[in-house]
Amino acid sequence: MAFTVNIYYTGIGGNAKKFAEEMQSSGLVDRIRAEKGNLRYDYFLPLDDPETVLLIDAWQDEEALDAHHKSPMMKEIAALREKYRLKMRVQKFREMTKE
């Protein structure tokens, strides 16, 4: 069952935005989007919080996300998160199905 994960990255001095920009410029975003089961991977800037970036990340199923979490890309993402000294807040939403 498909689901969406919202990840709020928060830092200081514009670091959250710099993190998202480096994720894109490094090619990590494109590589994640190309992973089997990835449905969406997009960054947004909240208008009322300039020190936060929102990542909306959607996956086909838990197996796809588990494979992503086991990939070498996770070390690259963690290193960037550490480089920019970001805190994370995560929310997970399941797709509702009509019967």
N, CA, C and O atoms as CSV, one atom per row, in Angstrom:
chain,resi,resn,atom,element,x,y,z
A,1,MET,N,N,0.844,-1.183,0.000
A,1,MET,CA,C,0.000,0.000,0.000
A,1,MET,C,C,0.887,1.243,0.000
A,1,MET,O,O,1.833,1.346,0.781
A,2,ALA,N,N,0.572,2.166,-0.871
A,2,ALA,CA,C,1.360,3.395,-0.998
A,2,ALA,C,C,1.226,4.273,0.248
A,2,ALA,O,O,0.208,4.254,0.940
A,3,PHE,N,N,2.272,5.032,0.507
A,3,PHE,CA,C,2.265,5.960,1.641
A,3,PHE,C,C,3.178,7.131,1.341
A,3,PHE,O,O,4.024,7.083,0.448
A,4,THR,N,N,2.977,8.195,2.126
A,4,THR,CA,C,3.753,9.421,1.980
A,4,THR,C,C,4.427,9.738,3.304
A,4,THR,O,O,3.844,9.556,4.373
A,5,VAL,N,N,5.664,10.217,3.217
A,5,VAL,CA,C,6.410,10.630,4.397
A,5,VAL,C,C,6.750,12.117,4.229
A,5,VAL,O,O,7.327,12.515,3.218
A,6,ASN,N,N,6.396,12.915,5.208
A,6,ASN,CA,C,6.802,14.320,5.251
A,6,ASN,C,C,7.970,14.425,6.213
A,6,ASN,O,O,7.872,14.033,7.376
A,7,ILE,N,N,9.076,14.959,5.715
A,7,ILE,CA,C,10.250,15.155,6.563
A,7,ILE,C,C,10.548,16.652,6.598
A,7,ILE,O,O,10.801,17.275,5.567
A,8,TYR,N,N,10.513,17.212,7.801
A,8,TYR,CA,C,10.831,18.622,8.009
A,8,TYR,C,C,12.279,18.708,8.467
A,8,TYR,O,O,12.624,18.215,9.541
A,9,TYR,N,N,13.125,19.332,7.658
A,9,TYR,CA,C,14.524,19.569,8.010
A,9,TYR,C,C,14.633,21.009,8.494
A,9,TYR,O,O,14.244,21.938,7.787
A,10,THR,N,N,15.164,21.191,9.702
A,10,THR,CA,C,15.286,22.527,10.280
A,10,THR,C,C,16.720,22.777,10.720
A,10,THR,O,O,17.359,21.916,11.326
A,11,GLY,N,N,17.215,23.971,10.406
A,11,GLY,CA,C,18.566,24.364,10.792
A,11,GLY,C,C,18.604,25.847,11.102
A,11,GLY,O,O,17.589,26.450,11.452
A,12,ILE,N,N,19.788,26.426,10.971
A,12,ILE,CA,C,19.949,27.867,11.164
A,12,ILE,C,C,20.761,28.424,10.001
A,12,ILE,O,O,21.472,27.684,9.321
A,13,GLY,N,N,20.655,29.722,9.777
A,13,GLY,CA,C,21.446,30.380,8.757
A,13,GLY,C,C,21.186,29.911,7.333
A,13,GLY,O,O,22.071,29.973,6.479
A,14,GLY,N,N,19.974,29.443,7.084
A,14,GLY,CA,C,19.637,28.984,5.737
A,14,GLY,C,C,20.159,27.601,5.403
A,14,GLY,O,O,20.136,27.199,4.239
A,15,ASN,N,N,20.631,26.861,6.408
A,15,ASN,CA,C,21.234,25.559,6.148
A,15,ASN,C,C,20.262,24.524,5.593
A,15,ASN,O,O,20.665,23.665,4.809
A,16,ALA,N,N,19.009,24.589,5.978
A,16,ALA,CA,C,18.047,23.616,5.450
A,16,ALA,C,C,17.896,23.791,3.939
A,16,ALA,O,O,17.858,22.809,3.197
A,17,LYS,N,N,17.810,25.021,3.493
A,17,LYS,CA,C,17.701,25.281,2.056
A,17,LYS,C,C,18.988,24.867,1.337
A,17,LYS,O,O,18.931,24.300,0.246
A,18,LYS,N,N,20.143,25.147,1.941
A,18,LYS,CA,C,21.417,24.745,1.347
A,18,LYS,C,C,21.500,23.223,1.218
A,18,LYS,O,O,22.000,22.701,0.222
A,19,PHE,N,N,21.006,22.524,2.232
A,19,PHE,CA,C,20.966,21.059,2.197
A,19,PHE,C,C,20.148,20.574,1.005
A,19,PHE,O,O,20.607,19.729,0.236
A,20,ALA,N,N,18.934,21.108,0.851
A,20,ALA,CA,C,18.069,20.697,-0.255
A,20,ALA,C,C,18.707,21.024,-1.605
A,20,ALA,O,O,18.623,20.231,-2.543
A,21,GLU,N,N,19.335,22.173,-1.698
A,21,GLU,CA,C,20.001,22.556,-2.939
A,21,GLU,C,C,21.149,21.598,-3.261
A,21,GLU,O,O,21.335,21.220,-4.418
A,22,GLU,N,N,21.921,21.203,-2.239
A,22,GLU,CA,C,23.021,20.270,-2.488
A,22,GLU,C,C,22.493,18.864,-2.800
A,22,GLU,O,O,23.092,18.143,-3.597
A,23,MET,N,N,21.392,18.479,-2.183
A,23,MET,CA,C,20.774,17.195,-2.532
A,23,MET,C,C,20.449,17.162,-4.023
A,23,MET,O,O,20.661,16.151,-4.693
A,24,GLN,N,N,19.933,18.273,-4.531
A,24,GLN,CA,C,19.586,18.326,-5.947
A,24,GLN,C,C,20.821,18.427,-6.827
A,24,GLN,O,O,20.951,17.673,-7.791
A,25,SER,N,N,21.727,19.341,-6.513
A,25,SER,CA,C,22.888,19.562,-7.384
A,25,SER,C,C,23.841,18.366,-7.406
A,25,SER,O,O,24.555,18.167,-8.390
A,26,SER,N,N,23.863,17.575,-6.346
A,26,SER,CA,C,24.741,16.406,-6.278
A,26,SER,C,C,24.202,15.221,-7.072
A,26,SER,O,O,24.919,14.249,-7.308
A,27,GLY,N,N,22.946,15.304,-7.481
A,27,GLY,CA,C,22.335,14.191,-8.201
A,27,GLY,C,C,21.637,13.185,-7.310
A,27,GLY,O,O,21.025,12.241,-7.809
A,28,LEU,N,N,21.717,13.367,-5.992
A,28,LEU,CA,C,21.055,12.435,-5.072
A,28,LEU,C,C,19.545,12.384,-5.300
A,28,LEU,O,O,18.957,11.302,-5.293
A,29,VAL,N,N,18.929,13.516,-5.496
A,29,VAL,CA,C,17.478,13.553,-5.692
A,29,VAL,C,C,17.088,12.735,-6.924
A,29,VAL,O,O,16.144,11.946,-6.873
A,30,ASP,N,N,17.803,12.919,-8.017
A,30,ASP,CA,C,17.496,12.165,-9.232
A,30,ASP,C,C,17.696,10.667,-9.028
A,30,ASP,O,O,16.918,9.861,-9.536
A,31,ARG,N,N,18.728,10.297,-8.293
A,31,ARG,CA,C,18.971,8.874,-8.025
A,31,ARG,C,C,17.871,8.278,-7.158
A,31,ARG,O,O,17.455,7.141,-7.382
A,32,ILE,N,N,17.400,9.026,-6.181
A,32,ILE,CA,C,16.317,8.538,-5.323
A,32,ILE,C,C,15.032,8.410,-6.131
A,32,ILE,O,O,14.320,7.412,-6.012
A,33,ARG,N,N,14.733,9.404,-6.944
A,33,ARG,CA,C,13.528,9.341,-7.778
A,33,ARG,C,C,13.541,8.155,-8.733
A,33,ARG,O,O,12.484,7.649,-9.112
A,34,ALA,N,N,14.734,7.708,-9.122
A,34,ALA,CA,C,14.867,6.579,-10.054
A,34,ALA,C,C,14.768,5.219,-9.354
A,34,ALA,O,O,14.701,4.185,-10.017
A,35,GLU,N,N,14.758,5.219,-8.019
A,35,GLU,CA,C,14.675,3.955,-7.296
A,35,GLU,C,C,13.322,3.289,-7.518
A,35,GLU,O,O,12.291,3.953,-7.625
A,36,LYS,N,N,13.350,1.974,-7.582
A,36,LYS,CA,C,12.126,1.203,-7.736
A,36,LYS,C,C,11.199,1.484,-6.554
A,36,LYS,O,O,11.602,1.363,-5.398
A,37,GLY,N,N,9.976,1.852,-6.848
A,37,GLY,CA,C,8.985,2.087,-5.811
A,37,GLY,C,C,8.861,3.520,-5.348
A,37,GLY,O,O,7.940,3.842,-4.598
A,38,ASN,N,N,9.771,4.401,-5.778
A,38,ASN,CA,C,9.642,5.804,-5.387
A,38,ASN,C,C,8.583,6.466,-6.252
A,38,ASN,O,O,8.633,6.390,-7.479
A,39,LEU,N,N,7.628,7.111,-5.606
A,39,LEU,CA,C,6.531,7.780,-6.306
A,39,LEU,C,C,6.688,9.289,-6.321
A,39,LEU,O,O,6.161,9.966,-7.203
A,40,ARG,N,N,7.417,9.815,-5.339
A,40,ARG,CA,C,7.581,11.273,-5.251
A,40,ARG,C,C,8.737,11.592,-4.325
A,40,ARG,O,O,8.956,10.910,-3.323
A,41,TYR,N,N,9.480,12.646,-4.673
A,41,TYR,CA,C,10.571,13.128,-3.836
A,41,TYR,C,C,10.756,14.594,-4.164
A,41,TYR,O,O,11.508,14.937,-5.077
A,42,ASP,N,N,10.070,15.476,-3.420
A,42,ASP,CA,C,10.055,16.904,-3.727
A,42,ASP,C,C,10.259,17.736,-2.466
A,42,ASP,O,O,9.715,17.432,-1.405
A,43,TYR,N,N,11.057,18.796,-2.608
A,43,TYR,CA,C,11.304,19.732,-1.510
A,43,TYR,C,C,10.430,20.970,-1.653
A,43,TYR,O,O,10.146,21.421,-2.762
A,44,PHE,N,N,10.004,21.517,-0.503
A,44,PHE,CA,C,9.191,22.731,-0.453
A,44,PHE,C,C,9.698,23.629,0.668
A,44,PHE,O,O,10.249,23.154,1.661
A,45,LEU,N,N,9.505,24.925,0.497
A,45,LEU,CA,C,9.903,25.906,1.504
A,45,LEU,C,C,8.655,26.485,2.159
A,45,LEU,O,O,7.890,27.180,1.490
A,46,PRO,N,N,8.421,26.221,3.452
A,46,PRO,CA,C,7.280,26.821,4.141
A,46,PRO,C,C,7.412,28.348,4.194
A,46,PRO,O,O,8.480,28.866,4.520
A,47,LEU,N,N,6.352,29.053,3.882
A,47,LEU,CA,C,6.377,30.518,3.869
A,47,LEU,C,C,6.573,31.121,5.251
A,47,LEU,O,O,7.130,32.211,5.382
A,48,ASP,N,N,6.118,30.416,6.283
A,48,ASP,CA,C,6.181,30.981,7.631
A,48,ASP,C,C,7.384,30.511,8.447
A,48,ASP,O,O,7.488,30.842,9.628
A,49,ASP,N,N,8.299,29.742,7.836
A,49,ASP,CA,C,9.468,29.243,8.564
A,49,ASP,C,C,10.670,29.164,7.618
A,49,ASP,O,O,10.891,28.123,7.000
A,50,PRO,N,N,11.446,30.238,7.494
A,50,PRO,CA,C,12.559,30.264,6.545
A,50,PRO,C,C,13.714,29.328,6.908
A,50,PRO,O,O,14.621,29.139,6.097
A,51,GLU,N,N,13.703,28.748,8.088
A,51,GLU,CA,C,14.781,27.846,8.500
A,51,GLU,C,C,14.411,26.372,8.343
A,51,GLU,O,O,15.133,25.493,8.813
A,52,THR,N,N,13.281,26.104,7.678
A,52,THR,CA,C,12.819,24.727,7.488
A,52,THR,C,C,12.575,24.454,6.017
A,52,THR,O,O,12.139,25.324,5.263
A,53,VAL,N,N,12.868,23.218,5.629
A,53,VAL,CA,C,12.534,22.707,4.304
A,53,VAL,C,C,11.697,21.453,4.516
A,53,VAL,O,O,12.011,20.627,5.374
A,54,LEU,N,N,10.634,21.315,3.734
A,54,LEU,CA,C,9.771,20.137,3.797
A,54,LEU,C,C,10.079,19.232,2.618
A,54,LEU,O,O,10.077,19.676,1.470
A,55,LEU,N,N,10.344,17.965,2.899
A,55,LEU,CA,C,10.480,16.948,1.867
A,55,LEU,C,C,9.219,16.104,1.873
A,55,LEU,O,O,8.848,15.541,2.903
A,56,ILE,N,N,8.563,16.014,0.731
A,56,ILE,CA,C,7.434,15.096,0.569
A,56,ILE,C,C,7.961,13.922,-0.240
A,56,ILE,O,O,8.382,14.064,-1.388
A,57,ASP,N,N,7.923,12.776,0.388
A,57,ASP,CA,C,8.566,11.561,-0.099
A,57,ASP,C,C,7.497,10.462,-0.125
A,57,ASP,O,O,6.975,10.108,0.932
A,58,ALA,N,N,7.158,9.914,-1.288
A,58,ALA,CA,C,6.111,8.889,-1.373
A,58,ALA,C,C,6.689,7.606,-1.956
A,58,ALA,O,O,7.533,7.632,-2.853
A,59,TRP,N,N,6.212,6.485,-1.423
A,59,TRP,CA,C,6.715,5.167,-1.807
A,59,TRP,C,C,5.556,4.220,-2.091
A,59,TRP,O,O,4.476,4.332,-1.511
A,60,GLN,N,N,5.812,3.294,-2.992
A,60,GLN,CA,C,4.809,2.303,-3.398
A,60,GLN,C,C,4.440,1.375,-2.246
A,60,GLN,O,O,3.273,1.028,-2.065
A,61,ASP,N,N,5.452,0.974,-1.462
A,61,ASP,CA,C,5.209,0.063,-0.341
A,61,ASP,C,C,6.408,0.101,0.611
A,61,ASP,O,O,7.426,0.731,0.328
A,62,GLU,N,N,6.260,-0.589,1.743
A,62,GLU,CA,C,7.312,-0.609,2.767
A,62,GLU,C,C,8.607,-1.239,2.241
A,62,GLU,O,O,9.701,-0.816,2.615
A,63,GLU,N,N,8.481,-2.241,1.381
A,63,GLU,CA,C,9.659,-2.905,0.837
A,63,GLU,C,C,10.523,-1.919,0.048
A,63,GLU,O,O,11.750,-1.953,0.143
A,64,ALA,N,N,9.888,-1.048,-0.726
A,64,ALA,CA,C,10.630,-0.054,-1.498
A,64,ALA,C,C,11.367,0.910,-0.568
A,64,ALA,O,O,12.530,1.239,-0.802
A,65,LEU,N,N,10.688,1.356,0.478
A,65,LEU,CA,C,11.341,2.272,1.422
A,65,LEU,C,C,12.472,1.567,2.171
A,65,LEU,O,O,13.533,2.150,2.396
A,66,ASP,N,N,12.238,0.302,2.559
A,66,ASP,CA,C,13.296,-0.458,3.235
A,66,ASP,C,C,14.534,-0.578,2.350
A,66,ASP,O,O,15.658,-0.428,2.830
A,67,ALA,N,N,14.335,-0.849,1.060
A,67,ALA,CA,C,15.459,-0.954,0.126
A,67,ALA,C,C,16.192,0.384,0.037
A,67,ALA,O,O,17.421,0.422,-0.011
A,68,HIS,N,N,15.435,1.476,0.017
A,68,HIS,CA,C,16.048,2.813,-0.009
A,68,HIS,C,C,16.876,3.044,1.250
A,68,HIS,O,O,17.996,3.548,1.175
A,69,HIS,N,N,16.330,2.679,2.402
A,69,HIS,CA,C,17.045,2.879,3.665
A,69,HIS,C,C,18.318,2.049,3.748
A,69,HIS,O,O,19.243,2.418,4.472
A,70,LYS,N,N,18.386,0.933,3.021
A,70,LYS,CA,C,19.570,0.074,3.021
A,70,LYS,C,C,20.570,0.465,1.933
A,70,LYS,O,O,21.664,-0.096,1.868
A,71,SER,N,N,20.209,1.408,1.090
A,71,SER,CA,C,21.074,1.788,-0.030
A,71,SER,C,C,22.234,2.668,0.450
A,71,SER,O,O,22.145,3.308,1.497
A,72,PRO,N,N,23.318,2.691,-0.324
A,72,PRO,CA,C,24.461,3.560,0.020
A,72,PRO,C,C,24.089,5.046,0.039
A,72,PRO,O,O,24.786,5.848,0.661
A,73,MET,N,N,23.005,5.416,-0.632
A,73,MET,CA,C,22.586,6.821,-0.649
A,73,MET,C,C,22.249,7.339,0.744
A,73,MET,O,O,22.395,8.532,1.013
A,74,MET,N,N,21.804,6.460,1.625
A,74,MET,CA,C,21.440,6.904,2.975
A,74,MET,C,C,22.650,7.470,3.715
A,74,MET,O,O,22.509,8.416,4.491
A,75,LYS,N,N,23.826,6.910,3.488
A,75,LYS,CA,C,25.038,7.455,4.119
A,75,LYS,C,C,25.351,8.838,3.565
A,75,LYS,O,O,25.789,9.723,4.301
A,76,GLU,N,N,25.126,9.021,2.278
A,76,GLU,CA,C,25.362,10.328,1.657
A,76,GLU,C,C,24.380,11.368,2.210
A,76,GLU,O,O,24.762,12.503,2.497
A,77,ILE,N,N,23.125,10.972,2.356
A,77,ILE,CA,C,22.110,11.878,2.900
A,77,ILE,C,C,22.442,12.228,4.350
A,77,ILE,O,O,22.367,13.392,4.744
A,78,ALA,N,N,22.807,11.228,5.134
A,78,ALA,CA,C,23.160,11.462,6.542
A,78,ALA,C,C,24.364,12.391,6.655
A,78,ALA,O,O,24.403,13.250,7.536
A,79,ALA,N,N,25.341,12.228,5.775
A,79,ALA,CA,C,26.522,13.092,5.812
A,79,ALA,C,C,26.150,14.538,5.500
A,79,ALA,O,O,26.661,15.461,6.134
A,80,LEU,N,N,25.264,14.740,4.529
A,80,LEU,CA,C,24.815,16.104,4.216
A,80,LEU,C,C,24.005,16.687,5.372
A,80,LEU,O,O,24.153,17.859,5.716
A,81,ARG,N,N,23.154,15.864,5.962
A,81,ARG,CA,C,22.352,16.332,7.102
A,81,ARG,C,C,23.276,16.763,8.241
A,81,ARG,O,O,23.024,17.774,8.897
A,82,GLU,N,N,24.333,16.006,8.473
A,82,GLU,CA,C,25.297,16.357,9.514
A,82,GLU,C,C,26.080,17.610,9.129
A,82,GLU,O,O,26.306,18.486,9.964
A,83,LYS,N,N,26.495,17.697,7.861
A,83,LYS,CA,C,27.242,18.862,7.372
A,83,LYS,C,C,26.476,20.152,7.651
A,83,LYS,O,O,27.063,21.158,8.049
A,84,TYR,N,N,25.161,20.115,7.437
A,84,TYR,CA,C,24.340,21.315,7.624
A,84,TYR,C,C,23.692,21.385,9.008
A,84,TYR,O,O,22.924,22.305,9.288
A,85,ARG,N,N,23.995,20.428,9.859
A,85,ARG,CA,C,23.540,20.410,11.258
A,85,ARG,C,C,22.028,20.576,11.361
A,85,ARG,O,O,21.526,21.491,12.014
A,86,LEU,N,N,21.325,19.678,10.709
A,86,LEU,CA,C,19.872,19.769,10.651
A,86,LEU,C,C,19.204,18.833,11.643
A,86,LEU,O,O,19.711,17.756,11.953
A,87,LYS,N,N,18.057,19.272,12.129
A,87,LYS,CA,C,17.158,18.439,12.922
A,87,LYS,C,C,16.045,17.973,11.992
A,87,LYS,O,O,15.711,18.648,11.018
A,88,MET,N,N,15.480,16.818,12.302
A,88,MET,CA,C,14.406,16.260,11.477
A,88,MET,C,C,13.159,16.011,12.308
A,88,MET,O,O,13.227,15.645,13.481
A,89,ARG,N,N,12.010,16.222,11.660
A,89,ARG,CA,C,10.719,15.804,12.219
A,89,ARG,C,C,10.014,15.051,11.109
A,89,ARG,O,O,9.920,15.550,9.987
A,90,VAL,N,N,9.513,13.847,11.403
A,90,VAL,CA,C,8.955,12.964,10.375
A,90,VAL,C,C,7.496,12.665,10.664
A,90,VAL,O,O,7.108,12.411,11.804
A,91,GLN,N,N,6.693,12.701,9.602
A,91,GLN,CA,C,5.278,12.312,9.661
A,91,GLN,C,C,5.043,11.299,8.546
A,91,GLN,O,O,5.570,11.455,7.445
A,92,LYS,N,N,4.260,10.268,8.822
A,92,LYS,CA,C,3.971,9.243,7.819
A,92,LYS,C,C,2.460,9.141,7.625
A,92,LYS,O,O,1.698,9.117,8.592
A,93,PHE,N,N,2.040,9.081,6.362
A,93,PHE,CA,C,0.626,9.013,6.022
A,93,PHE,C,C,0.372,7.843,5.081
A,93,PHE,O,O,1.090,7.674,4.095
A,94,ARG,N,N,-0.624,7.048,5.370
A,94,ARG,CA,C,-1.012,5.934,4.519
A,94,ARG,C,C,-2.102,6.367,3.549
A,94,ARG,O,O,-2.967,7.176,3.887
A,95,GLU,N,N,-2.050,5.824,2.348
A,95,GLU,CA,C,-3.073,6.097,1.354
A,95,GLU,C,C,-4.373,5.416,1.771
A,95,GLU,O,O,-4.372,4.260,2.193
A,96,MET,N,N,-5.460,6.131,1.650
A,96,MET,CA,C,-6.773,5.559,1.967
A,96,MET,C,C,-7.355,4.942,0.709
A,96,MET,O,O,-7.260,5.517,-0.375
A,97,THR,N,N,-7.947,3.788,0.853
A,97,THR,CA,C,-8.559,3.125,-0.298
A,97,THR,C,C,-10.064,3.065,-0.111
A,97,THR,O,O,-10.560,2.871,0.999
A,98,LYS,N,N,-10.788,3.235,-1.221
A,98,LYS,CA,C,-12.244,3.112,-1.196
A,98,LYS,C,C,-12.619,1.691,-1.551
A,98,LYS,O,O,-12.021,1.070,-2.430
A,99,GLU,N,N,-13.603,1.196,-0.863
A,99,GLU,CA,C,-14.093,-0.160,-1.178
A,99,GLU,C,C,-15.514,-0.095,-1.641
A,99,GLU,O,O,-16.109,-1.126,-1.955
